[in-house]
Amino acid sequence: MRVLVVEDDRALCEVFAEFLREVGHQPVVVHTAEAALDALRAERHEAMLLDIVLPGMSGIDLLKLQVVRELRVPTVVISGRATESQAQDCLRSGAFDFIGKPVALQRLAEVLGCLESRPSARPDAPPIERRRAPRTPVALPVRARESNGREWESTSVNLSTTGVKIGAGGVTRPGQEAMLTLTLPDGETRLDVASVVVRADFGGCAFHFLNLSDRQWSQLDDLVSRSEGFRRLHVEPHLRIVHVIGEAISASLDVDEVLRIALDALTQVTGHEISSLHLLSADGALLDLRGDRGLRPRLRELLRVLPAGQGVLGRVAASGHTVDLADAGASIDLGPSTRAVVDEEGIRAFVCVPVKNRGRPLGVLSLGRRASEPFTQSEIALVEASANQIGLALANAQLHSDTRRQVEDLRVAEAQLIEGDKLSTAGKVASGLAHEI
């Protein structure tokens, strides 16, 4: 299915996009309701993942627009801030389902499975491109024979085992079928594949393969795997980490427990040797070390308390922007007394991301490793998504603490009121007796 993702958290968008591709869907990502409206008008989508709190128009307002209601795109609302009344309002406005953050990916997969089994609201819609495998850039000569007998030639832009994108050619109408002949790199082997156009734009046409034989699939898979510069995305482990942290947040309000699970889970995937989590003090002046993995005693002591706004960690907390250093030993700035220790640790790759909630800085999450290989963009996106979930856990814990305190205050006030009523009653009784006497 073509799934429109409307979410202003770019790190979370990356997680959703990778997850959707992994389970066979085609994500289209936008960050505002206005951009979503343009996307819905421009092309057909089979589902929409919609956040409520967006810059500008809200998700609820988007759902209520007449043009959106007429398109009848099944919508799954995803939000970590919505009240029960807002959730009910979304469902009354036509949403198919409502899922709270942090999102349980298995639950999301089940909801999308329900949508996938529903008949399309537009029965004449063309088949949908399903990316069951990653695409890789590869240039192959392609001859296309359209159903009306017209033939033309072009070159592929990228390829997967489920489809191919071809540079501008003769086909411009989605839903049109064609027989594609792909000439493989040896110059002799040719694959004849029945295909259908699923998207056409100025950059070319995207075709979805129909009824591949096992031999054809194996040939394509071998070609994609061997293509120069191709790197398979290890999406499943990354999604598993986000799922583990999300489950921890859902199951416990113990912040230390959530932090422990997050640091342990990240270690298993990103291959870093050291990690640290600092939280801002109540006055915002200091960063206090709240958790770490792999820090040696001397470095742990130096990092135990840091001034906010100074050094790499302090600047990330103040600016709210991620810092990625390929050669940490040469450029990390934690103060004069730390450079020698960093050199001793042999840290060569370092990334520090902010921990925030609703835009408010709460701390920083830092990872380092001794291998010279830098953190990839997908690894950084994973760390940023994990930091966002940690921020949500901290906010949930604070909300729980505030609620308990308010409940306790109410109990004390109620007890005082009852005691006051008792004393008032006793006073009235004593006064009545004195009057009688």
C-alpha positions as a printed NumPy array, in Angstrom:
array([[  0.   ,   0.   ,   0.   ],
       [  1.006,   3.59 ,  -0.523],
       [  0.956,   4.997,   3.042],
       [  1.062,   8.73 ,   3.748],
       [  2.961,   9.473,   6.987],
       [  2.1  ,  12.859,   8.526],
       [  4.463,  13.441,  11.466],
       [  6.595,  16.445,  12.459],
       [  9.168,  14.378,  14.36 ],
       [ 11.705,  13.647,  11.612],
       [ 13.503,  10.892,  13.545],
       [ 10.204,   9.1  ,  14.115],
       [  9.368,   9.568,  10.419],
       [ 12.56 ,   7.698,   9.55 ],
       [ 11.573,   4.83 ,  11.839],
       [  8.054,   4.641,  10.369],
       [  9.382,   4.808,   6.802],
       [ 11.862,   1.965,   7.344],
       [  9.215,  -0.108,   9.102],
       [  6.697,   0.401,   6.28 ],
       [  9.229,  -0.572,   3.625],
       [ 10.227,  -3.641,   5.615],
       [  6.635,  -4.907,   5.765],
       [  6.071,  -4.257,   2.072],
       [  4.485,  -0.816,   1.859],
       [  5.499,   2.41 ,   0.143],
       [  5.809,   5.339,   2.564],
       [  5.282,   8.953,   1.541],
       [  6.472,  11.262,   4.344],
       [  5.333,  14.844,   5.015],
       [  5.688,  16.956,   8.148],
       [  2.622,  19.251,   8.141],
       [ -1.112,  18.922,   7.585],
       [ -0.881,  21.405,   4.723],
       [  1.703,  19.253,   2.948],
       [ -0.486,  16.198,   3.611],
       [ -3.418,  17.908,   1.917],
       [ -1.281,  18.607,  -1.153],
       [ -0.08 ,  14.989,  -1.222],
       [ -3.63 ,  13.635,  -0.913],
       [ -4.765,  15.798,  -3.815],
       [ -1.771,  14.877,  -5.971],
       [ -1.992,  11.081,  -5.823],
       [ -3.975,   8.253,  -4.355],
       [ -2.993,   6.761,  -0.98 ],
       [ -4.363,   3.563,   0.532],
       [ -3.721,   4.584,   4.148],
       [ -2.544,   7.518,   6.251],
       [ -0.651,   7.629,   9.562],
       [ -1.54 ,  10.967,  11.142],
       [ -0.14 ,  12.761,  14.184],
       [ -2.529,  15.131,  15.97 ],
       [ -0.112,  17.817,  17.152],
       [  1.414,  19.379,  14.04 ],
       [  2.795,  22.829,  13.216],
       [  0.004,  24.926,  11.713],
       [ -3.171,  22.961,  11.037],
       [ -3.724,  20.087,  13.5  ],
       [ -4.354,  16.487,  12.529],
       [ -7.946,  16.696,  13.787],
       [ -8.592,  19.765,  11.626],
       [ -7.198,  17.902,   8.612],
       [ -9.533,  14.967,   9.231],
       [-12.546,  17.294,   9.33 ],
       [-11.876,  18.933,   5.967],
       [-14.557,  18.061,   3.431],
       [-12.03 ,  17.262,   0.713],
       [-10.266,  14.78 ,   3.009],
       [-13.537,  13.15 ,   4.067],
       [-14.513,  12.724,   0.41 ],
       [-11.228,  10.983,  -0.41 ],
       [-12.087,   8.311,   2.209],
       [ -8.46 ,   7.408,   2.909],
       [ -8.342,   5.018,   5.912],
       [ -6.512,   6.936,   8.635],
       [ -4.669,   5.676,  11.706],
       [ -4.161,   8.499,  14.2  ],
       [ -0.917,   8.293,  16.2  ],
       [ -0.285,  10.629,  19.117],
       [  1.344,  10.686,  22.522],
       [ -0.407,  13.854,  23.731],
       [ -4.067,  13.391,  22.825],
       [ -6.761,  13.329,  25.48 ],
       [ -9.516,  10.729,  25.483],
       [-11.973,  13.286,  24.093],
       [ -9.569,  14.105,  21.242],
       [ -9.214,  10.414,  20.438],
       [-12.993,  10.04 ,  20.329],
       [-13.221,  13.157,  18.173],
       [-10.782,  11.614,  15.693],
       [-12.811,   8.417,  15.474],
       [-16.039,  10.402,  14.996],
       [-14.306,  12.356,  12.233],
       [-13.641,   9.161,  10.304],
       [-10.334,   7.783,  11.646],
       [-10.024,   4.007,  11.305],
       [ -8.064,   3.561,  14.544],
       [ -6.14 ,   5.44 ,  17.223],
       [ -2.734,   4.335,  18.558],
       [ -0.911,   6.093,  21.378],
       [  2.818,   6.8  ,  21.472],
       [  5.191,   5.142,  21.934],
       [  3.88 ,   3.039,  19.062],
       [  3.925,  -0.743,  19.405],
       [  5.062,  -1.719,  15.899],
       [  3.361,  -5.111,  16.052],
       [  0.066,  -3.347,  16.773],
       [  0.662,  -0.974,  13.846],
       [  1.398,  -3.922,  11.551],
       [ -1.876,  -5.571,  12.597],
       [ -3.872,  -2.398,  11.872],
       [ -2.23 ,  -1.994,   8.468],
       [ -3.013,  -5.646,   7.757],
       [ -6.69 ,  -4.922,   8.382],
       [ -6.555,  -1.964,   6.003],
       [ -4.78 ,  -4.011,   3.369],
       [ -7.559,  -6.593,   3.362],
       [-10.252,  -3.961,   2.808],
       [-11.533,  -3.435,  -0.739],
       [-10.312,  -0.169,  -2.23 ],
       [-12.688,   2.761,  -2.201],
       [-11.748,   3.206,  -5.86 ],
       [-12.134,  -0.09 ,  -7.697],
       [-10.529,   1.27 , -10.865],
       [ -7.31 ,   2.173,  -9.045],
       [ -4.058,   0.762, -10.472],
       [ -2.106,  -1.904,  -8.609],
       [  0.075,  -0.628,  -5.823],
       [  3.838,  -0.836,  -5.778],
       [  5.006,  -2.971,  -2.836],
       [  8.681,  -2.677,  -2.029],
       [  9.418,  -6.087,  -0.598],
       [ 13.138,  -5.538,  -1.139],
       [ 15.413,  -2.522,  -1.007],
       [ 16.179,  -0.712,  -4.254],
       [ 19.662,  -0.082,  -5.536],
       [ 20.835,   2.347,  -8.217],
       [ 21.659,   0.355, -11.359],
       [ 21.686,   1.337, -15.048],
       [ 20.411,  -1.362, -17.387],
       [ 19.201,  -1.067, -20.99 ],
       [ 15.418,  -1.538, -21.042],
       [ 13.049,  -2.063, -23.975],
       [  9.348,  -1.55 , -23.261],
       [  6.495,  -2.933, -25.35 ],
       [  3.176,  -1.358, -24.458],
       [ -0.134,  -3.183, -24.737],
       [ -1.049,  -1.055, -27.785],
       [  2.04 ,  -2.34 , -29.651],
       [  4.185,   0.759, -29.223],
       [  7.841,   0.122, -28.338],
       [ 10.498,   2.392, -26.855],
       [ 13.876,   2.139, -25.13 ],
       [ 15.334,   3.713, -22.024],
       [ 17.665,   3.004, -19.095],
       [ 16.822,   1.891, -15.557],
       [ 17.378,   4.286, -12.655],
       [ 17.03 ,   1.821,  -9.797],
       [ 15.987,  -1.775,  -9.385],
       [ 14.617,  -4.23 ,  -6.836],
       [ 13.152,  -7.721,  -7.001],
       [  9.654,  -6.214,  -7.099],
       [ 10.011,  -3.36 ,  -9.566],
       [ 12.141,  -0.953, -11.54 ],
       [ 12.244,   2.771, -12.188],
       [ 13.054,   3.768, -15.778],
       [ 14.118,   7.147, -17.092],
       [ 11.593,   9.202, -19.034],
       [ 10.129,   7.162, -21.866],
       [  6.87 ,   6.539, -23.634],
       [  4.527,   5.462, -20.818],
       [  3.005,   8.242, -18.728],
       [ -0.277,   6.795, -17.45 ],
       [ -0.366,   4.824, -14.162],
       [ -2.123,   1.49 , -14.56 ],
       [ -0.824,   0.879, -18.102],
       [  0.764,  -2.524, -18.647],
       [  3.934,  -3.207, -20.604],
       [  6.399,  -6.023, -21.267],
       [  9.874,  -4.978, -20.178],
       [ 13.046,  -6.552, -21.526],
       [ 15.981,  -5.925, -19.194],
       [ 19.498,  -6.576, -20.491],
       [ 21.67 ,  -7.77 , -17.591],
       [ 25.268,  -6.556, -17.067],
       [ 26.804,  -9.482, -18.987],
       [ 25.26 ,  -7.975, -22.132],
       [ 23.733, -11.285, -23.206],
       [ 21.158, -12.318, -20.607],
       [ 17.74 , -10.742, -21.106],
       [ 14.764, -10.868, -18.791],
       [ 11.248, -10.433, -20.187],
       [  9.037,  -9.262, -17.346],
       [  5.328,  -8.336, -17.444],
       [  4.93 ,  -5.03 , -15.578],
       [  2.473,  -2.272, -14.759],
       [  3.117,   1.449, -14.27 ],
       [  2.467,   2.499, -10.689],
       [  3.878,   6.022, -10.841],
       [  4.92 ,   8.422, -13.584],
       [  6.568,  11.819, -13.225],
       [  9.203,  13.988, -14.889],
       [ 11.923,  11.712, -13.522],
       [ 10.566,   8.629, -15.265],
       [  8.185,   5.724, -14.672],
       [  8.074,   3.26 , -11.788],
       [  6.998,  -0.262, -12.798],
       [  5.804,  -3.076, -10.579],
       [  6.71 ,  -6.583, -11.792],
       [  3.852,  -9.042, -12.37 ],
       [  4.076, -12.819, -11.926],
       [  7.852, -13.241, -11.69 ],
       [  9.057, -16.809, -12.042],
       [ 11.368, -18.208,  -9.365],
       [ 14.275, -18.055, -11.806],
       [ 13.596, -14.422, -12.694],
       [ 13.334, -13.473,  -9.016],
       [ 16.639, -15.215,  -8.256],
       [ 18.381, -13.415, -11.136],
       [ 17.105, -10.044,  -9.965],
       [ 17.963, -10.747,  -6.334],
       [ 21.515, -11.741,  -7.289],
       [ 21.913,  -8.598,  -9.401],
       [ 20.624,  -6.31 ,  -6.637],
       [ 22.839,  -7.975,  -4.02 ],
       [ 25.982,  -7.647,  -6.133],
       [ 25.404,  -4.079,  -7.342],
       [ 28.262,  -1.742,  -6.512],
       [ 27.649,   0.482,  -3.52 ],
       [ 24.591,  -1.47 ,  -2.386],
       [ 24.175,  -1.845,   1.352],
       [ 21.272,  -3.76 ,   2.774],
       [ 19.427,  -1.852,   5.441],
       [ 19.405,  -3.738,   8.72 ],
       [ 15.963,  -2.452,   9.533],
       [ 14.612,  -5.266,  11.691],
       [ 17.141,  -4.892,  14.566],
       [ 16.573,  -1.134,  14.636],
       [ 12.813,  -1.538,  14.793],
       [ 13.21 ,  -4.157,  17.511],
       [ 15.139,  -1.665,  19.654],
       [ 12.426,   0.988,  19.311],
       [  9.836,  -1.671,  20.149],
       [ 11.775,  -2.824,  23.251],
       [ 12.1  ,   0.73 ,  24.56 ],
       [  8.427,   1.431,  23.808],
       [  7.361,  -1.657,  25.739],
       [  9.548,  -0.6  ,  28.679],
       [  7.883,   2.822,  28.755],
       [  4.429,   1.234,  28.588],
       [  5.189,  -1.246,  31.364],
       [  6.992,   0.916,  33.898],
       [  7.097,   4.444,  35.283],
       [ 10.517,   3.741,  36.789],
       [ 12.762,   6.137,  34.857],
       [ 15.979,   4.362,  35.88 ],
       [ 14.602,   1.072,  34.577],
       [ 13.66 ,   2.631,  31.229],
       [ 17.103,   4.251,  30.93 ],
       [ 18.811,   0.946,  31.67 ],
       [ 16.77 ,  -0.899,  29.037],
       [ 17.384,   1.849,  26.445],
       [ 21.163,   1.85 ,  26.931],
       [ 21.359,  -1.958,  26.872],
       [ 19.235,  -2.19 ,  23.735],
       [ 21.202,   0.465,  21.848],
       [ 24.485,  -1.277,  22.68 ],
       [ 23.327,  -4.458,  20.945],
       [ 22.592,  -2.703,  17.636],
       [ 24.954,   0.212,  17.089],
       [ 28.105,  -1.559,  18.278],
       [ 29.304,   1.304,  20.457],
       [ 31.614,   0.603,  23.376],
       [ 30.602,   3.536,  25.576],
       [ 27.4  ,   5.44 ,  26.186],
       [ 26.158,   8.019,  28.639],
       [ 22.883,   9.696,  29.477],
       [ 22.872,  13.107,  31.154],
       [ 19.786,  14.921,  32.425],
       [ 19.526,  18.64 ,  33.114],
       [ 19.255,  19.765,  36.716],
       [ 16.067,  21.494,  37.862],
       [ 17.596,  24.939,  37.291],
       [ 18.985,  23.941,  33.878],
       [ 22.538,  24.887,  34.861],
       [ 24.108,  21.421,  35.049],
       [ 24.061,  18.074,  33.264],
       [ 24.028,  15.151,  35.712],
       [ 25.139,  11.666,  34.638],
       [ 22.166,   9.311,  35.123],
       [ 23.336,   6.211,  33.277],
       [ 26.296,   4.859,  31.332],
       [ 27.748,   1.776,  29.682],
       [ 31.445,   1.066,  29.254],
       [ 32.787,   4.24 ,  30.905],
       [ 36.008,   3.683,  32.771],
       [ 36.163,   5.133,  36.309],
       [ 38.326,   8.14 ,  35.408],
       [ 36.151,   9.244,  32.471],
       [ 32.966,   8.551,  34.44 ],
       [ 34.15 ,  10.852,  37.206],
       [ 34.975,  13.635,  34.732],
       [ 31.544,  13.3  ,  33.104],
       [ 29.57 ,  13.007,  36.334],
       [ 28.572,  16.705,  36.364],
       [ 28.993,  19.02 ,  33.371],
       [ 28.061,  22.681,  32.915],
       [ 25.151,  23.205,  30.512],
       [ 26.067,  25.18 ,  27.408],
       [ 29.766,  24.239,  27.544],
       [ 31.528,  21.416,  25.741],
       [ 29.885,  19.192,  23.139],
       [ 27.313,  17.689,  25.521],
       [ 26.403,  21.058,  27.025],
       [ 26.006,  22.681,  23.597],
       [ 23.773,  19.873,  22.348],
       [ 21.572,  20.28 ,  25.435],
       [ 21.379,  24.027,  24.847],
       [ 20.871,  23.987,  21.055],
       [ 18.722,  20.86 ,  20.717],
       [ 20.774,  19.772,  17.665],
       [ 22.576,  16.468,  17.12 ],
       [ 26.385,  16.443,  16.876],
       [ 28.121,  13.674,  14.905],
       [ 31.935,  13.525,  15.068],
       [ 33.83 ,  11.121,  12.822],
       [ 37.106,  11.553,  14.712],
       [ 36.142,  12.229,  18.309],
       [ 39.687,  11.947,  19.626],
       [ 40.726,  14.934,  17.565],
       [ 37.703,  17.176,  17.985],
       [ 35.651,  16.323,  21.069],
       [ 35.543,  19.202,  23.536],
       [ 34.659,  18.276,  27.098],
       [ 37.192,  20.636,  28.661],
       [ 40.99 ,  20.717,  29.112],
       [ 41.048,  17.898,  31.633],
       [ 39.158,  15.438,  29.451],
       [ 41.1  ,  15.472,  26.176],
       [ 43.868,  13.206,  27.455],
       [ 41.312,  10.78 ,  28.891],
       [ 39.394,  10.696,  25.606],
       [ 42.686,   9.904,  23.826],
       [ 43.362,   7.104,  26.318],
       [ 39.883,   5.686,  25.702],
       [ 40.635,   5.601,  21.972],
       [ 37.219,   6.992,  21.003],
       [ 37.069,   7.487,  17.223],
       [ 33.353,   7.855,  16.462],
       [ 31.012,   9.891,  18.624],
       [ 27.419,  11.06 ,  18.387],
       [ 25.418,  13.128,  20.871],
       [ 21.663,  13.709,  20.503],
       [ 19.306,  15.854,  22.592],
       [ 16.65 ,  14.363,  24.852],
       [ 13.55 ,  16.555,  24.595],
       [  9.829,  16.518,  25.244],
       [  7.486,  18.976,  23.542],
       [ 10.523,  20.999,  22.52 ],
       [ 11.763,  21.372,  26.116],
       [ 15.387,  20.167,  26.621],
       [ 15.744,  17.434,  29.238],
       [ 19.278,  16.148,  28.644],
       [ 21.56 ,  14.415,  26.126],
       [ 22.263,  10.838,  25.006],
       [ 25.862,  10.197,  23.854],
       [ 27.433,   7.175,  22.167],
       [ 31.038,   6.495,  21.22 ],
       [ 33.043,   3.648,  19.765],
       [ 36.692,   2.925,  19.238],
       [ 36.334,   1.707,  15.669],
       [ 37.058,   4.362,  13.044],
       [ 33.817,   3.612,  11.168],
       [ 31.468,   6.586,  11.697],
       [ 27.845,   6.232,  12.757],
       [ 25.537,   5.818,   9.754],
       [ 22.518,   8.037,   9.182],
       [ 20.187,   5.159,  10.042],
       [ 22.049,   4.574,  13.325],
       [ 21.836,   8.274,  14.185],
       [ 18.111,   8.259,  13.366],
       [ 17.719,   5.253,  15.692],
       [ 19.516,   7.05 ,  18.54 ],
       [ 17.398,  10.173,  17.995],
       [ 14.201,   8.101,  18.04 ],
       [ 15.364,   6.387,  21.239],
       [ 16.132,   9.775,  22.806],
       [ 12.623,  10.944,  21.921],
       [ 11.163,   7.895,  23.652],
       [ 13.342,   8.533,  26.697],
       [ 11.992,  12.092,  26.74 ],
       [  8.464,  10.7  ,  26.675],
       [  9.304,   8.341,  29.552],
       [ 10.641,  11.243,  31.615],
       [  7.509,  13.279,  30.894],
       [  5.271,  10.336,  31.837],
       [  7.158,   9.84 ,  35.096],
       [  6.885,  13.549,  35.913],
       [  3.17 ,  13.518,  35.123],
       [  2.675,  10.466,  37.335],
       [  4.623,  12.118,  40.157],
       [  2.633,  15.349,  39.838],
       [ -0.646,  13.408,  39.805],
       [  0.292,  11.43 ,  42.918],
       [  1.292,  14.621,  44.703],
       [ -1.994,  16.293,  43.773],
       [ -3.952,  13.255,  44.933],
       [ -2.041,  13.278,  48.212],
       [ -2.726,  17.013,  48.627],
       [ -6.423,  16.372,  48.04 ],
       [ -6.402,  13.61 ,  50.649],
       [ -4.738,  15.901,  53.195],
       [ -7.216,  18.684,  52.434],
       [-10.118,  16.249,  52.719],
       [ -8.82 ,  14.964,  56.069],
       [ -8.425,  18.513,  57.315],
       [-11.94 ,  19.364,  56.19 ],
       [-13.364,  16.314,  57.921],
       [-11.42 ,  17.119,  61.07 ],
       [-12.648,  20.72 ,  60.886],
       [-16.248,  19.522,  60.537],
       [-15.782,  17.235,  63.548],
       [-14.394,  20.072,  65.675],
       [-17.165,  22.376,  64.516],
       [-19.78 ,  19.78 ,  65.43 ],
       [-18.142,  19.152,  68.805],
       [-18.06 ,  22.911,  69.442],
       [-21.718,  23.253,  68.643],
       [-22.595,  20.358,  70.952],
       [-20.5  ,  21.834,  73.768],
       [-22.114,  25.203,  73.246],
       [-25.596,  23.677,  73.361],
       [-24.802,  21.852,  76.595],
       [-23.432,  25.015,  78.159],
       [-26.571,  26.887,  77.199],
       [-28.757,  24.197,  78.733],
       [-26.784,  24.329,  81.942]])
